[in-house]
Amino acid sequence: MSGVAGSDRIDREYVKPTVERYVNDVLKGFPPFRDAKISGSFNASGKHDFGDIDLIVQVDADNKKDIKKDLQRYLEARPNTEILPFTSDKYTGRRSYNSGEIVTVSYPQVGQNKTVQIDNIIALTPEESSFKENFLNMPAEKQGLILGLVKVAIQEAQFVRKLPDLLARVGLQVPNTDKKLEFNLSGINLSLRAYTADEQGREVKGTREILWQSNKWADTVNLLSHYNLRQSFEDLLNDVKMSLKHPASKERIKGLFNSMVSIKSGEVGTAKGERKQETIDMVNTMEKYTFFRDNILMEGKAFHNRNWSKKLSAVDVINLTTSGIILLYVLSEEGDESARKYTRKLYQQYPGFNKTSISMSDIYTLISAFYTKTHMLDDDTCDLLKSKALPAWLLRKYLNKIGSGKMTSQDAITFFYRLKSTFGVQNSNVTQALSLAQRYEKLDGNEKHKLYRLLYGYFNTHGRIMDIFSSVREKYFDSFDK
């Protein structure tokens, strides 16, 4: 049983037919009704079944409170065989539930002897409907992260003295007030608040003013225009970690995320609960993933994302390992001491690459997969990599040269040829990068730019969340993002 209605779960294949019948047979008989769209987890995930159906219902009205009551009366006037009585312990016998933006009913599933809870999420305009659709179609972890970004937007802008520029993105000027300013995002709208803060920076009750609000999703996108809100949660989190400047912003985002993304009792031990825990851990350990803290890597991050690592094939590991080593070589040749320290760490703790740990750097984890089975990768992938391994002493020898900045031109030719032939590298971008890396000392500016472009292209597509790429992206590859 699910939700306030006590209805059954519904399989994905029955959602659309059930909604179509509900709209045609029920909602279209309500005169103010204009449109309806499925939203929420049906669009945001690949789940096979759902506890309810989130339906954004646009109606023609001026007052939401009144129109919700009208819709309630209309729905409860329908036959009991159509709008069914609730069966939950708390609300047994009721036929609708009015809360917040939602009117909830229980409805028969098409093709099944079951019921389903339908949450009618009310919108008064097409703009509001679109706003709700964009917000609710994101998974909960992205909603929580974006909510945090909105909350700290003014704090970040003030820290770098660009508050007027931030407000101008949504057509506003800096308000004439001594109160603390803060944007807020919800499933209803984006708003600008002003309030009096106490000594701890907390809002003093009764002092809040709403200075502006918008239910146009474009305003949220514009406010956060330096982020790509369409990218995955992992990629967005990586961008957040790289871009935040104010020392308190990460902690604020952590707190907001934890308050919004929580594991309910019924989700414990489920895939949904595990995913939530994974994202909670990723946000709460933001600082642990920071690259070159005190100029040296403390911990990798890509392999904390099991959804990413378990999908890596042997070919993926080969290409990512090769690209990572090339990148370390290039940075070392450019005199980047942090990259050299990172390289030295690859062989100092486990010279035979025969240990694996999620606390190690991402490149080390990739290299170790050639020598020992790692739980972060699929077993078949590890088995295929065994025959591709270079002798550990040989790999360590050349990593030592890269780490010390003593790789000669002949060393580069020999090493990268051996790497290509033993690994069996076939990806065209990676093989081109290998060829250019072999003669790096002789490359002109245009050829170096091509090499950087090849590395950027491969990492940005296949290893965007890896520590080695995310750390140097802003410094070396920022121009490619424009």
C-alpha positions as CSV (number, residue, x, y, z in Angstrom):
1,M,0.0,0.0,0.0
2,S,1.2,3.5,-0.8
3,G,0.6,7.1,0.5
4,V,-2.3,8.7,2.2
5,A,-4.8,6.9,-0.1
6,G,-3.5,3.4,0.7
7,S,-3.5,2.5,-3.0
8,D,-1.4,-0.1,-4.8
9,R,1.9,0.4,-6.6
10,I,1.6,0.7,-10.4
11,D,3.9,-0.8,-13.1
12,R,5.4,1.6,-15.6
13,E,3.5,0.2,-18.5
14,Y,0.2,1.1,-17.0
15,V,1.0,4.6,-16.0
16,K,0.3,6.4,-19.3
17,P,-2.9,4.4,-20.1
18,T,-4.2,5.1,-16.6
19,V,-3.5,8.8,-16.9
20,E,-5.1,9.1,-20.3
21,R,-8.3,7.5,-19.0
22,Y,-8.2,9.7,-15.9
23,V,-7.8,12.9,-17.9
24,N,-10.4,12.0,-20.5
25,D,-13.1,10.5,-18.2
26,V,-12.5,12.7,-15.1
27,L,-10.5,15.9,-15.5
28,K,-12.0,17.0,-18.8
29,G,-15.4,17.2,-17.2
30,F,-14.1,19.9,-14.8
31,P,-14.7,23.2,-16.6
32,P,-11.5,25.1,-15.5
33,F,-9.3,22.2,-16.6
34,R,-6.8,23.1,-19.3
35,D,-3.9,20.5,-19.4
36,A,-2.2,17.7,-17.5
37,K,1.4,16.3,-17.6
38,I,3.0,13.4,-15.8
39,S,6.0,14.5,-13.7
40,G,8.2,13.3,-11.0
41,S,10.0,9.9,-10.8
42,F,8.2,8.5,-13.9
43,N,10.3,10.9,-16.0
44,A,13.3,11.3,-13.7
45,S,14.2,7.6,-13.3
46,G,14.1,4.2,-15.1
47,K,12.1,2.6,-12.3
48,H,9.7,-0.2,-13.2
49,D,7.0,0.7,-10.7
50,F,5.8,3.6,-8.7
51,G,4.0,4.3,-5.4
52,D,1.8,7.0,-7.0
53,I,1.4,9.2,-10.1
54,D,2.4,12.9,-9.9
55,L,0.2,14.8,-12.3
56,I,0.7,18.5,-13.0
57,V,-2.9,19.8,-13.6
58,Q,-3.2,23.2,-15.1
59,V,-6.5,25.0,-14.4
60,D,-7.9,28.4,-15.3
61,A,-8.3,30.2,-12.0
62,D,-7.1,33.2,-10.0
63,N,-7.1,31.7,-6.5
64,K,-5.4,28.4,-5.9
65,K,-7.0,27.8,-2.5
66,D,-10.5,28.2,-3.9
67,I,-9.9,26.2,-7.1
68,K,-8.5,23.3,-5.1
69,K,-11.7,23.1,-3.0
70,D,-13.8,23.3,-6.2
71,L,-11.7,20.4,-7.7
72,Q,-12.2,18.4,-4.5
73,R,-16.0,18.8,-4.6
74,Y,-16.0,17.9,-8.3
75,L,-13.9,14.7,-7.7
76,E,-15.9,13.6,-4.7
77,A,-19.2,14.0,-6.7
78,R,-17.9,11.4,-9.2
79,P,-19.1,7.7,-8.8
80,N,-17.4,5.7,-6.0
81,T,-16.3,3.2,-8.6
82,E,-14.3,6.0,-10.3
83,I,-12.9,8.1,-7.5
84,L,-12.3,5.3,-4.9
85,P,-12.5,5.5,-1.1
86,F,-9.1,5.5,0.6
87,T,-8.0,2.3,2.3
88,S,-5.1,3.7,4.4
89,D,-5.4,3.2,8.2
90,K,-5.4,6.9,8.9
91,Y,-7.8,8.1,6.1
92,T,-10.0,5.0,5.5
93,G,-13.2,6.0,3.6
94,R,-12.1,9.5,2.5
95,R,-12.2,10.2,-1.2
96,S,-9.8,13.1,-1.5
97,Y,-7.0,14.8,0.4
98,N,-6.1,18.5,0.1
99,S,-2.6,19.6,1.1
100,G,-0.2,22.3,-0.1
101,E,-0.3,22.4,-3.9
102,I,-1.9,18.9,-4.2
103,V,-5.3,17.2,-4.3
104,T,-4.9,13.5,-3.9
105,V,-7.4,10.8,-5.1
106,S,-7.4,7.0,-5.5
107,Y,-8.2,5.8,-9.0
108,P,-8.5,2.3,-10.8
109,Q,-5.5,1.2,-12.8
110,V,-6.1,0.4,-16.4
111,G,-5.8,-3.3,-17.2
112,Q,-5.3,-4.3,-13.6
113,N,-7.5,-5.1,-10.6
114,K,-5.6,-2.5,-8.6
115,T,-5.8,1.1,-7.6
116,V,-3.3,3.9,-7.8
117,Q,-2.8,7.2,-5.9
118,I,-2.9,10.2,-8.2
119,D,-1.5,13.5,-6.8
120,N,-3.0,16.4,-8.8
121,I,-0.4,19.1,-8.5
122,I,-2.2,22.3,-9.3
123,A,-0.8,25.0,-11.6
124,L,-2.7,28.2,-12.6
125,T,-0.8,29.2,-15.7
126,P,1.3,27.5,-18.4
127,E,4.4,29.1,-16.9
128,E,3.7,27.7,-13.5
129,S,3.0,24.3,-15.1
130,S,6.3,24.4,-16.9
131,F,8.1,25.5,-13.7
132,K,6.7,22.5,-11.7
133,E,7.5,20.1,-14.6
134,N,11.1,21.2,-14.8
135,F,11.6,21.1,-11.1
136,L,9.8,17.8,-10.3
137,N,11.3,16.0,-13.3
138,M,14.7,16.1,-11.7
139,P,15.6,13.3,-9.3
140,A,15.5,14.3,-5.6
141,E,19.3,14.5,-5.3
142,K,19.5,17.1,-8.1
143,Q,16.6,19.1,-6.6
144,G,18.4,19.2,-3.3
145,L,21.7,20.3,-4.9
146,I,20.1,23.0,-7.0
147,L,18.1,24.2,-4.0
148,G,21.4,24.6,-2.2
149,L,23.0,26.5,-5.1
150,V,20.1,28.9,-5.1
151,K,20.3,29.5,-1.4
152,V,24.0,30.4,-1.5
153,A,23.9,32.3,-4.8
154,I,23.8,35.8,-3.1
155,Q,26.4,34.8,-0.5
156,E,28.7,33.7,-3.3
157,A,28.0,36.8,-5.4
158,Q,28.7,39.1,-2.5
159,F,31.9,37.3,-1.7
160,V,33.3,38.1,-5.2
161,R,31.6,41.5,-5.2
162,K,29.2,40.7,-8.1
163,L,25.8,41.0,-6.5
164,P,24.5,43.5,-9.1
165,D,25.5,41.1,-11.9
166,L,23.7,38.2,-10.2
167,L,20.5,40.1,-9.7
168,A,20.6,41.4,-13.2
169,R,20.4,37.9,-14.5
170,V,16.7,37.8,-13.4
171,G,16.0,41.5,-14.2
172,L,16.5,42.8,-10.7
173,Q,18.5,45.6,-9.0
174,V,20.1,45.5,-5.6
175,P,17.2,46.3,-3.1
176,N,17.5,49.2,-0.8
177,T,17.5,47.3,2.5
178,D,19.7,46.5,5.4
179,K,18.2,43.1,5.8
180,K,19.9,39.9,4.7
181,L,19.0,38.9,1.1
182,E,18.5,35.3,0.0
183,F,17.0,33.5,-3.0
184,N,14.8,30.5,-2.3
185,L,13.7,27.7,-4.7
186,S,10.7,25.4,-4.2
187,G,8.4,23.3,-6.4
188,I,6.2,26.4,-6.6
189,N,8.5,29.3,-7.5
190,L,11.8,31.1,-7.3
191,S,11.7,33.9,-4.8
192,L,14.0,36.7,-3.3
193,R,13.6,37.1,0.4
194,A,14.9,39.7,2.9
195,Y,15.0,39.1,6.6
196,T,16.8,40.2,9.7
197,A,19.5,37.9,10.9
198,D,20.6,37.2,14.4
199,E,24.2,37.0,15.7
200,Q,24.5,33.4,14.4
201,G,23.1,34.5,10.9
202,R,19.8,32.8,11.4
203,E,16.5,34.3,10.3
204,V,14.7,36.2,13.1
205,K,11.1,35.0,13.2
206,G,8.6,37.5,11.8
207,T,11.1,39.6,9.8
208,R,10.8,37.9,6.4
209,E,9.7,39.9,3.4
210,I,9.2,38.4,-0.1
211,L,10.6,41.0,-2.4
212,W,10.2,39.2,-5.7
213,Q,9.0,35.8,-7.0
214,S,8.8,34.0,-10.3
215,N,7.3,30.8,-11.6
216,K,9.2,31.0,-14.9
217,W,11.8,28.2,-14.9
218,A,14.0,30.3,-17.2
219,D,14.7,32.6,-14.2
220,T,16.1,29.7,-12.2
221,V,18.3,28.7,-15.2
222,N,19.5,32.3,-15.6
223,L,20.2,32.7,-11.9
224,L,22.5,29.7,-12.1
225,S,23.7,30.3,-15.6
226,H,27.3,29.3,-14.8
227,Y,26.1,25.8,-14.2
228,N,24.7,23.3,-16.6
229,L,21.5,22.1,-14.8
230,R,20.8,19.4,-17.4
231,Q,24.0,17.4,-16.6
232,S,24.0,14.5,-14.2
233,F,24.1,14.9,-10.5
234,E,27.7,13.7,-10.3
235,D,28.9,16.2,-12.9
236,L,26.9,19.0,-11.4
237,L,28.3,18.2,-7.9
238,N,31.8,18.2,-9.4
239,D,31.2,21.7,-10.9
240,V,29.8,22.9,-7.6
241,K,32.9,21.8,-5.7
242,M,35.2,23.5,-8.2
243,S,33.3,26.8,-8.3
244,L,32.2,27.7,-4.8
245,K,34.3,30.5,-3.3
246,H,32.7,31.5,0.1
247,P,34.1,29.3,2.9
248,A,30.6,28.6,4.3
249,S,28.8,27.7,1.1
250,K,29.7,24.0,1.1
251,E,28.5,23.6,4.6
252,R,25.3,25.4,3.8
253,I,24.6,23.2,0.8
254,K,25.4,20.0,2.9
255,G,22.8,21.1,5.5
256,L,20.1,21.8,3.0
257,F,20.8,18.7,1.1
258,N,20.5,16.5,4.2
259,S,17.3,18.1,5.2
260,M,15.7,17.5,1.8
261,V,17.2,14.1,0.7
262,S,16.5,11.6,3.5
263,I,16.0,7.8,3.6
264,K,12.5,6.9,4.7
265,S,11.9,3.7,6.7
266,G,10.4,1.9,3.7
267,E,13.5,2.8,1.5
268,V,16.0,1.1,3.8
269,G,17.7,-1.8,2.0
270,T,16.2,-0.8,-1.4
271,A,17.9,0.5,-4.5
272,K,16.3,3.9,-4.0
273,G,17.6,4.0,-0.4
274,E,21.1,3.0,-1.5
275,R,21.1,5.7,-4.2
276,K,20.0,8.3,-1.7
277,Q,22.8,7.2,0.8
278,E,25.3,7.4,-2.0
279,T,24.4,10.9,-2.9
280,I,24.2,12.0,0.7
281,D,27.7,10.6,1.2
282,M,29.0,12.4,-1.9
283,V,27.7,15.7,-0.7
284,N,28.7,15.3,2.9
285,T,32.3,14.5,1.9
286,M,32.7,17.3,-0.6
287,E,35.9,18.5,1.1
288,K,37.4,15.0,0.9
289,Y,37.1,15.0,-2.8
290,T,39.0,18.3,-3.2
291,F,42.0,17.7,-5.4
292,F,45.5,18.8,-4.4
293,R,44.5,19.9,-0.9
294,D,47.8,21.3,0.4
295,N,49.1,20.6,-3.1
296,I,48.7,16.8,-2.9
297,L,45.7,14.5,-3.6
298,M,44.1,13.2,-0.5
299,E,41.4,10.9,-2.0
300,G,39.9,10.0,-5.3
301,K,36.3,10.4,-6.1
302,A,35.1,8.8,-9.3
303,F,35.1,5.3,-7.8
304,H,32.8,6.4,-5.0
305,N,30.1,6.4,-7.8
306,R,29.4,2.7,-8.2
307,N,26.9,3.5,-11.0
308,W,29.8,4.9,-13.0
309,S,32.5,2.4,-12.1
310,K,30.5,-0.8,-12.5
311,K,29.7,0.2,-16.1
312,L,33.3,0.5,-17.1
313,S,34.4,-2.0,-19.7
314,A,38.0,-3.2,-20.1
315,V,38.3,-0.9,-23.1
316,D,37.1,2.1,-21.0
317,V,39.7,1.3,-18.3
318,I,42.4,1.1,-20.9
319,N,41.5,4.4,-22.5
320,L,41.0,6.2,-19.2
321,T,44.3,4.9,-17.8
322,T,46.2,5.8,-20.9
323,S,44.6,9.3,-21.1
324,G,45.4,9.8,-17.4
325,I,49.1,8.9,-17.7
326,I,49.4,11.1,-20.8
327,L,47.8,14.0,-18.9
328,L,50.2,13.5,-16.0
329,Y,53.1,13.5,-18.4
330,V,52.0,16.6,-20.1
331,L,51.5,18.5,-16.9
332,S,54.8,17.3,-15.6
333,E,56.5,18.6,-18.7
334,E,54.8,21.9,-18.2
335,G,56.4,22.1,-14.7
336,D,53.2,21.3,-12.7
337,E,54.6,20.2,-9.3
338,S,51.2,19.1,-8.1
339,A,50.8,16.7,-11.0
340,R,54.3,15.3,-10.2
341,K,53.4,14.7,-6.6
342,Y,50.2,13.0,-7.7
343,T,52.2,10.8,-10.1
344,R,54.7,9.8,-7.3
345,K,51.8,8.8,-5.1
346,L,50.8,6.2,-7.7
347,Y,53.7,3.9,-6.9
348,Q,55.0,5.0,-3.5
349,Q,52.4,3.2,-1.3
350,Y,52.0,0.0,-3.3
351,P,54.9,-0.3,-5.8
352,G,53.4,-3.5,-7.3
353,F,49.9,-1.9,-7.8
354,N,48.6,-5.0,-6.0
355,K,46.3,-3.4,-3.5
356,T,43.1,-1.7,-4.2
357,S,41.1,0.8,-2.0
358,I,38.4,3.3,-2.6
359,S,40.5,5.8,-0.7
360,M,43.2,5.7,-3.3
361,S,43.4,8.1,-6.3
362,D,41.3,7.4,-9.4
363,I,44.3,6.7,-11.7
364,Y,45.8,4.3,-9.1
365,T,42.5,2.4,-8.9
366,L,42.5,2.1,-12.7
367,I,46.1,1.0,-12.9
368,S,45.6,-1.6,-10.0
369,A,42.8,-3.2,-12.0
370,F,45.4,-4.6,-14.4
371,Y,47.2,-6.4,-11.5
372,T,44.5,-7.4,-9.0
373,K,40.7,-7.8,-8.9
374,T,39.0,-4.7,-7.6
375,H,35.4,-4.7,-6.3
376,M,34.8,-1.3,-7.8
377,L,34.8,-2.9,-11.3
378,D,32.9,-5.7,-12.8
379,D,34.7,-9.1,-12.4
380,D,34.7,-9.7,-16.2
381,T,36.3,-6.4,-16.8
382,C,39.1,-7.2,-14.3
383,D,39.7,-10.6,-15.9
384,L,40.1,-9.1,-19.4
385,L,42.6,-6.5,-18.1
386,K,45.1,-9.1,-16.7
387,S,46.5,-10.0,-20.1
388,K,47.0,-6.2,-20.9
389,A,49.2,-5.4,-17.9
390,L,52.7,-4.0,-18.3
391,P,55.3,-5.4,-16.0
392,A,54.8,-3.5,-12.8
393,W,58.5,-2.6,-12.5
394,L,58.4,-1.1,-16.0
395,L,55.3,1.0,-15.4
396,R,56.8,2.1,-12.1
397,K,60.0,3.1,-13.8
398,Y,58.4,5.5,-16.2
399,L,55.9,6.9,-13.6
400,N,59.0,7.7,-11.6
401,K,60.5,9.6,-14.5
402,I,57.2,11.5,-15.0
403,G,57.0,12.2,-11.2
404,S,60.6,13.5,-11.1
405,G,60.3,15.5,-14.4
406,K,63.2,13.5,-15.9
407,M,61.4,11.8,-18.8
408,T,63.6,12.2,-22.0
409,S,62.3,12.4,-25.5
410,Q,63.5,8.8,-26.1
411,D,61.8,7.7,-22.9
412,A,58.5,9.2,-24.1
413,I,58.8,7.4,-27.5
414,T,59.7,4.1,-25.9
415,F,57.1,4.2,-23.1
416,F,54.1,5.4,-25.0
417,Y,54.8,2.9,-27.8
418,R,54.9,0.1,-25.2
419,L,51.8,1.4,-23.6
420,K,49.8,1.5,-26.8
421,S,50.9,-2.0,-28.0
422,T,50.5,-3.8,-24.7
423,F,47.2,-2.1,-23.8
424,G,45.9,-2.5,-27.3
425,V,44.7,1.1,-27.5
426,Q,42.3,1.6,-30.4
427,N,40.3,4.7,-29.6
428,S,41.2,7.2,-32.3
429,N,41.4,10.2,-29.9
430,V,43.6,8.3,-27.4
431,T,45.9,7.0,-30.1
432,Q,46.3,10.5,-31.6
433,A,47.1,11.8,-28.1
434,L,49.7,9.0,-27.6
435,S,51.3,9.9,-30.9
436,L,51.6,13.6,-29.9
437,A,52.8,12.8,-26.4
438,Q,55.7,10.7,-27.8
439,R,57.1,13.9,-29.3
440,Y,55.8,16.4,-26.8
441,E,59.1,18.3,-26.5
442,K,59.0,19.1,-30.3
443,L,55.3,20.2,-30.5
444,D,54.5,23.7,-31.4
445,G,51.6,25.7,-29.8
446,N,49.0,24.5,-32.2
447,E,50.0,20.8,-31.8
448,K,49.9,21.2,-28.0
449,H,46.5,22.7,-28.3
450,K,45.4,19.7,-30.3
451,L,46.7,17.3,-27.7
452,Y,44.9,19.2,-24.9
453,R,41.8,19.2,-27.0
454,L,42.0,15.4,-27.5
455,L,42.5,14.8,-23.8
456,Y,39.7,17.2,-22.9
457,G,37.3,15.6,-25.4
458,Y,37.9,12.1,-24.0
459,F,37.8,12.9,-20.3
460,N,34.8,15.3,-20.7
461,T,32.8,12.4,-22.3
462,H,34.1,9.4,-20.4
463,G,35.8,10.5,-17.2
464,R,34.4,13.9,-16.3
465,I,34.1,13.1,-12.6
466,M,37.6,11.7,-12.3
467,D,39.9,13.5,-9.9
468,I,42.7,14.1,-12.4
469,F,40.4,15.8,-14.9
470,S,38.2,17.7,-12.6
471,S,41.2,19.2,-10.8
472,V,43.0,20.6,-13.8
473,R,39.9,21.4,-15.8
474,E,39.6,25.0,-14.8
475,K,43.3,25.7,-15.0
476,Y,44.1,24.0,-18.3
477,F,40.8,23.4,-20.1
478,D,38.6,26.2,-19.2
479,S,38.6,27.7,-22.7
480,F,37.1,24.6,-24.1
481,D,34.0,25.0,-22.0
482,K,33.1,28.4,-23.5
